């Protein structure tokens, strides 16, 4: 996924449709699309010590400070270029970085953002110059009791859900935050909370529960429940995908927004794991890293999912 801020506080009406408890699986057995093993990540990592975003056809990953073989390792920042199947180091704003309760998102114009909790800073990354700057945060009057729950980017706007259930939109060109009202549901703390977005809609997944956000109307809608408990979710330009990487069958499902239903499209590549990395870049998805179920081993493997034509 922070300060004197100009806020435009606007009240909005939200709608939250009742969740359909009978999800429809269009295909439960036939895999679609293709998985390709890509160059392994330069560092091990899981959801507790990495944060990431994608913009301009590339993925950016911040690996938090960690101890490897008993020796402390500085935090690092890398970019993955799908065209070259390569990882390259970039400048990190703090070598002591730890992403606990941080969120990140990106703007299509080549900007990435990392928001700290409890009144902390909003760090903005410029892809073109490989530099960081501090921008205004969404904490009103320096609030120090709130933290960001999740975030996603649509176009050049970022959307951040805070721990008081308020949603804020960030306009980086004006360095301004605008209230988008209140999130109309309660999360289950037993499951991970993931924010992701297609070109037009934002999504939050929390186990079997999924909510869709329409930025044009600022309305939320509870979608048909995910058929299981999603441990990962990512969005390509046109679709939301989710899966349970720790489950024996490792099913990957695509959400059909028009039909409000889920379709199983593939099986997640690699061994079953938890706390895995997951991000959409363009029209493809990328997963990997995390901790293997059987051995509790941190791994660096990395896979690319290309949807089938017309999928």
C-alpha positions as CSV (number, residue, x, y, z in Angstrom):
1,X,0.0,0.0,0.0
2,X,1.7,10.6,5.5
3,X,1.1,16.8,7.3
4,X,-1.2,19.5,6.6
5,X,-3.7,18.2,4.0
6,X,-6.4,19.8,2.0
7,X,-9.4,17.5,2.2
8,X,-12.6,17.7,0.2
9,X,-15.0,15.8,2.6
10,X,-18.0,14.6,0.7
11,X,-20.8,12.4,1.8
12,X,-21.7,9.5,-0.4
13,X,-24.4,6.8,-0.4
14,X,-23.2,3.2,-0.5
15,X,-25.1,0.1,-1.5
16,X,-24.1,-3.3,-0.3
17,X,-26.1,-6.1,-1.9
18,X,-26.7,-9.3,0.0
19,X,-24.1,-11.9,-0.7
20,X,-25.1,-14.9,-2.9
21,X,-24.3,-18.0,-0.9
22,X,-24.5,-20.3,-3.9
23,X,-21.5,-19.4,-6.2
24,X,-21.7,-20.7,-9.7
25,X,-18.6,-22.5,-11.1
26,X,-18.7,-22.4,-14.9
27,X,-15.9,-25.0,-15.1
28,X,-14.6,-27.0,-12.2
29,X,-12.1,-29.3,-13.9
30,X,-10.6,-28.0,-17.1
31,X,-7.5,-25.8,-16.8
32,X,-7.3,-22.7,-19.1
33,X,-4.4,-20.4,-19.8
34,X,-0.7,-21.2,-19.3
35,X,1.8,-21.1,-16.5
36,X,5.4,-20.2,-17.1
37,X,8.2,-20.4,-14.6
38,X,10.0,-17.1,-14.5
39,X,13.4,-16.0,-13.0
40,X,13.3,-16.6,-9.3
41,X,13.0,-13.5,-7.1
42,X,16.3,-12.1,-5.8
43,X,15.2,-12.5,-2.1
44,X,13.0,-14.8,-0.2
45,X,9.9,-13.2,1.2
46,X,6.3,-13.6,2.3
47,X,3.4,-11.3,3.0
48,X,4.8,-10.3,6.4
49,X,7.9,-8.7,5.0
50,X,7.2,-7.6,1.4
51,X,5.0,-5.0,-0.3
52,X,4.5,-4.5,-4.0
53,X,2.9,-2.6,-6.8
54,X,2.8,-2.7,-10.6
55,X,2.9,0.1,-13.2
56,X,3.9,0.6,-16.8
57,X,4.1,-3.1,-17.4
58,X,6.5,-3.9,-14.6
59,X,6.3,-5.2,-11.0
60,X,8.0,-3.5,-8.1
61,X,8.7,-5.3,-4.8
62,X,10.1,-3.9,-1.5
63,X,11.7,-6.7,0.6
64,X,11.7,-5.7,4.3
65,X,14.8,-5.9,6.5
66,X,15.3,-9.5,7.6
67,X,17.9,-11.9,9.1
68,X,19.3,-14.5,6.8
69,X,21.6,-17.2,8.2
70,X,21.8,-15.2,11.4
71,X,23.0,-12.1,9.7
72,X,20.9,-8.9,9.4
73,X,20.1,-8.0,5.8
74,X,19.1,-4.4,4.7
75,X,15.8,-3.9,3.1
76,X,15.9,-3.9,-0.7
77,X,13.8,-2.8,-3.7
78,X,13.6,-4.6,-7.0
79,X,11.7,-4.3,-10.3
80,X,10.7,-7.3,-12.3
81,X,10.6,-6.8,-16.1
82,X,8.4,-9.4,-17.8
83,X,9.8,-8.6,-21.2
84,X,13.3,-9.4,-20.2
85,X,12.4,-11.9,-17.5
86,X,14.8,-10.1,-15.2
87,X,15.0,-8.5,-11.7
88,X,16.9,-5.3,-11.2
89,X,17.7,-3.4,-8.0
90,X,16.3,0.0,-7.4
91,X,16.7,2.7,-4.8
92,X,14.9,2.0,-1.5
93,X,13.9,5.0,0.7
94,X,14.9,3.3,4.0
95,X,17.3,0.3,4.4
96,X,15.6,-0.4,7.7
97,X,12.2,-0.7,6.0
98,X,9.7,-3.1,7.5
99,X,6.2,-3.2,5.8
100,X,4.2,-4.2,8.9
101,X,0.7,-2.6,8.4
102,X,1.9,-0.7,5.4
103,X,-0.1,-0.7,2.1
104,X,1.0,0.0,-1.4
105,X,-0.5,0.9,-4.8
106,X,0.5,2.5,-8.1
107,X,-0.7,5.0,-10.7
108,X,-0.6,4.2,-14.4
109,X,1.6,7.3,-15.0
110,X,4.6,5.5,-13.5
111,X,4.2,6.3,-9.8
112,X,4.2,3.9,-6.8
113,X,3.1,4.6,-3.3
114,X,3.8,3.1,0.1
115,X,1.7,4.4,3.1
116,X,2.9,3.9,6.7
117,X,0.5,3.4,9.6
118,X,-0.3,5.5,12.7
119,X,0.2,8.9,11.2
120,X,3.3,8.0,9.2
121,X,4.5,9.1,5.8
122,X,3.2,8.5,2.3
123,X,6.3,7.6,0.2
124,X,6.0,8.2,-3.5
125,X,8.2,6.5,-6.0
126,X,9.0,7.9,-9.5
127,X,9.8,5.1,-12.0
128,X,11.4,7.5,-14.5
129,X,13.9,8.9,-12.0
130,X,14.2,6.0,-9.5
131,X,13.6,8.5,-6.7
132,X,11.3,8.7,-3.6
133,X,9.5,11.7,-2.1
134,X,7.2,12.3,0.8
135,X,3.6,13.3,0.0
136,X,0.6,14.1,2.1
137,X,-1.0,11.3,4.1
138,X,-4.7,10.7,4.7
139,X,-4.5,11.0,8.5
140,X,-6.6,14.0,9.5
141,X,-4.9,16.4,11.9
142,X,-2.0,13.9,12.4
143,X,-4.1,11.0,13.7
144,X,-1.8,8.4,15.2
145,X,-4.4,5.7,16.1
146,X,-5.2,4.6,12.6
147,X,-3.5,2.3,10.1
148,X,-4.3,1.4,6.5
149,X,-6.1,-2.0,6.0
150,X,-5.6,-2.3,2.3
151,X,-5.3,-0.3,-0.9
152,X,-5.7,-0.4,-4.7
153,X,-5.1,1.9,-7.6
154,X,-7.5,2.6,-10.5
155,X,-5.9,4.7,-13.2
156,X,-3.9,7.5,-11.6
157,X,-6.0,7.4,-8.4
158,X,-5.2,5.5,-5.2
159,X,-7.9,4.2,-2.8
160,X,-7.0,3.5,0.8
161,X,-9.2,1.9,3.4
162,X,-8.3,2.9,6.9
163,X,-8.9,1.0,10.1
164,X,-11.9,3.2,11.0
165,X,-13.6,1.8,7.9
166,X,-13.3,5.1,6.0
167,X,-12.2,5.0,2.4
168,X,-10.0,7.8,0.9
169,X,-9.1,8.6,-2.7
170,X,-5.6,10.0,-3.4
171,X,-5.1,12.3,-6.4
172,X,-1.3,12.4,-6.8
173,X,-1.3,15.2,-9.4
174,X,-2.9,17.5,-6.8
175,X,-1.4,15.7,-3.8
176,X,-4.9,15.7,-2.3
177,X,-7.1,13.2,-0.4
178,X,-10.9,13.0,-0.8
179,X,-13.3,11.1,1.4
180,X,-15.1,8.3,-0.4
181,X,-17.4,7.5,2.5
182,X,-17.4,4.3,4.7
183,X,-16.8,0.7,3.8
184,X,-20.1,-1.1,4.5
185,X,-19.0,-4.4,5.9
186,X,-16.9,-6.1,8.6
187,X,-13.8,-8.2,8.0
188,X,-13.1,-11.7,9.3
189,X,-9.7,-11.5,11.0
190,X,-9.1,-15.2,10.4
191,X,-8.4,-14.5,6.7
192,X,-6.1,-12.2,4.8
193,X,-7.4,-8.9,3.3
194,X,-6.3,-8.2,-0.2
195,X,-7.0,-5.0,-2.3
196,X,-6.7,-5.1,-6.1
197,X,-8.2,-3.4,-9.1
198,X,-9.0,-3.9,-12.8
199,X,-8.9,-0.8,-15.1
200,X,-12.4,0.2,-13.9
201,X,-13.3,-1.5,-10.5
202,X,-11.7,-2.0,-7.2
203,X,-11.9,-5.3,-5.2
204,X,-11.3,-6.4,-1.6
205,X,-11.1,-10.1,-0.8
206,X,-11.3,-11.6,2.7
207,X,-11.5,-15.4,2.7
208,X,-14.8,-16.3,1.0
209,X,-16.1,-12.7,1.0
210,X,-15.5,-10.3,-1.9
211,X,-16.6,-6.7,-2.4
212,X,-16.5,-4.6,-5.6
213,X,-16.1,-0.9,-5.6
214,X,-17.3,1.4,-8.4
215,X,-15.3,4.7,-8.4
216,X,-17.8,6.4,-10.7
217,X,-20.6,6.0,-8.2
218,X,-18.5,5.4,-5.0
219,X,-20.8,2.4,-4.3
220,X,-19.8,-1.0,-2.9
221,X,-21.3,-4.3,-3.8
222,X,-20.9,-7.7,-2.1
223,X,-20.3,-10.2,-4.9
224,X,-21.0,-13.9,-5.0
225,X,-18.9,-15.5,-2.4
226,X,-15.6,-17.0,-3.5
227,X,-15.9,-20.8,-3.6
228,X,-13.5,-21.5,-0.7
229,X,-11.2,-19.1,1.3
230,X,-9.0,-17.0,-0.9
231,X,-5.4,-16.6,0.4
232,X,-4.3,-14.7,-2.7
233,X,-6.0,-12.3,-5.1
234,X,-4.7,-10.3,-8.0
235,X,-6.3,-8.3,-10.9
236,X,-5.3,-8.0,-14.5
237,X,-6.5,-5.1,-16.7
238,X,-9.9,-6.8,-17.1
239,X,-10.5,-9.5,-14.4
240,X,-10.1,-10.4,-10.8
241,X,-8.5,-13.7,-9.9
242,X,-8.4,-15.4,-6.5
243,X,-7.2,-18.7,-5.2
244,X,-6.2,-20.7,-2.1
245,X,-2.5,-21.4,-2.5
246,X,-2.4,-23.5,0.7
247,X,-5.2,-25.9,-0.4
248,X,-4.4,-29.3,-1.9
249,X,-6.0,-28.5,-5.2
250,X,-4.6,-24.9,-5.4
251,X,-7.4,-23.8,-7.6
252,X,-7.2,-20.4,-9.4
253,X,-10.6,-18.8,-10.1
254,X,-11.6,-15.9,-12.3
255,X,-14.5,-13.6,-11.3
256,X,-17.0,-12.8,-14.1
257,X,-18.2,-9.3,-13.0
258,X,-21.1,-9.2,-15.5
259,X,-22.5,-12.5,-14.4
260,X,-21.5,-12.1,-10.7
261,X,-20.0,-15.6,-10.7
262,X,-16.7,-17.5,-10.3
263,X,-15.1,-19.8,-12.8
264,X,-12.2,-22.1,-12.0
265,X,-9.7,-21.5,-14.7
266,X,-6.4,-23.1,-13.6
267,X,-4.3,-24.7,-10.9
268,X,-1.8,-22.4,-9.2
269,X,1.8,-23.3,-10.2
270,X,4.4,-24.6,-7.8
271,X,4.0,-26.3,-4.4
272,X,1.3,-25.4,-1.9
273,X,2.2,-22.5,0.3
274,X,1.0,-19.7,2.5
275,X,1.8,-16.0,2.7
276,X,2.5,-16.0,-1.1
277,X,3.3,-13.1,-3.4
278,X,0.7,-12.1,-5.9
279,X,0.3,-9.3,-8.4
280,X,-1.3,-8.5,-11.7
281,X,0.8,-6.8,-14.4
282,X,-1.0,-5.8,-17.6
283,X,-3.1,-8.8,-18.6
284,X,-1.1,-11.4,-16.7
285,X,-0.8,-12.6,-13.2
286,X,2.3,-13.4,-11.1
287,X,2.6,-15.5,-8.0
288,X,5.2,-17.2,-5.9
289,X,7.6,-16.8,-3.0
290,X,6.0,-17.4,0.4
291,X,6.4,-20.3,2.8
292,X,5.9,-24.0,1.7
293,X,3.2,-25.9,3.5
294,X,5.2,-29.1,4.1
295,X,8.6,-27.7,5.2
296,X,7.9,-24.2,6.3
297,X,10.7,-23.2,4.0
298,X,10.8,-19.7,2.5
299,X,11.1,-19.9,-1.2
300,X,11.9,-17.5,-4.2
301,X,10.2,-19.3,-7.1
302,X,8.1,-17.1,-9.3
303,X,5.4,-17.9,-11.9
304,X,3.6,-16.1,-14.7
305,X,-0.1,-16.9,-15.6
306,X,-1.2,-16.0,-19.1
307,X,-5.0,-16.3,-19.5
308,X,-6.4,-18.2,-22.4
309,X,-7.5,-16.2,-25.4
310,X,-10.8,-14.6,-24.8
311,X,-10.6,-15.4,-21.0
